[in-house]
């Protein structure tokens, strides 16, 4: 019986160790943005994006595409958007949980600073 409790406790501790680092490497929540394609306005989303890693938005990565705009940061991390790919160019930070920008804020990449 004691062996069973010891194994159960060890497995529980291992589960905690494995899950904690994963959640520390991601922002929790959604980052919403708008982009245009073929004359249509489309809403894009990043769900629980990686933290401290530049994310190029695939939807606007092609040179002939127009940049994304109107970001809504609903994550638990500050999101910094950049005018160019690879988090280059001008930047603008959006506060956690409620940061937003209007249609005039154009960007192609973002990093979550958690």
N, C-alpha and C positions, 0 to 999 in steps of 0.2 A: 504494500500500500504506500509506504514511504517513497519507494522508487517511482511509483506512478506520479506522486505529487511533485517530486524533484524534476522529473522529465517535463511535466506540465508547466512548472514554473520556468524552466530553462527555455522551453519553446515560446512562452509568453514574452520573456525578456528579449529573445531573439527577434520576435515580431516587432517589438517596439524599436529596437535598434535599426532594423531594416527600413521601417516606414518613416522615421523622423528625418533622416537626411534627404529623402526624396521630396518631402513637402517643403524643405528649406530651399530647394533649388527652383521653385516655381512660385509665381505670383498666383494668388487664388482669386478667381472671378473672371469677368469677361472684359475684353477691350473691343469696343465697337467702332467701326469707321465706315465711311462712305466712299465709293469710287464710281466712276462712270465707264461703261463699256458699251460700244455699239449704240450710243445715244440713250442708254438706259442708266438710271441711277440704281446702284446695288449696295446693299449693306453687307459688310464683311465682319467677321468676328474671330477673335483669338480667345480660346477658352483655356484657363489656367496656363498662361504662357510661361516659358522658361525665364528665370530671372538672371540678371547680369550677363545676358548674351544678346547680341544684336540680332534682331529679327527683321529681315527684308520681307516686305509684304509682296507675296507672289503675284497678287492681283494687279500691282502697279510697277512691277520690276522691269518690264520691257521698255526700251528707250522711247518707243512711240506712244506709250500709254500716258494718260494724264495722272498726276499724283492723287493719292487719297486725300480726303478732307473730312471735316466735322468729327474729330475723334471724341469718344466718350470712354473715360477710364473708370471702369467699375471693378478694378482689381484692388487688392490690399497693398499695392506697391505704387510708388511714383513711377509714371511712365514718361519717358523723354522721347519725343518724336523728332525725326531728322528729315531735312528736305531731300537728302540724297540717300542712295543705297549704302549699305555697310556703315550706317550711323555716321555719315559724313555730312558736311554742310551745316546750315543753321539748325539750331535745336530749340525746342520749347518743352518745358516740363509740365506735366499734368498731374495734379495731386491725386493721391489715392482715394478711392471710393466715389469721388464726384467730380474729378477734373474733366474739363471738356474744352473744345475749341470749335470755332465756327467754320463756315464754308471757306473762309479766306486762309485758314491754316492748312497749307499743303505739305504733305510728307510722303516718304517712301519706305521708311524704316523706323523701328522703335526698340527701345531697351527698357526693361523693368528693373528698377534700382533697388530691389528688396535686399 
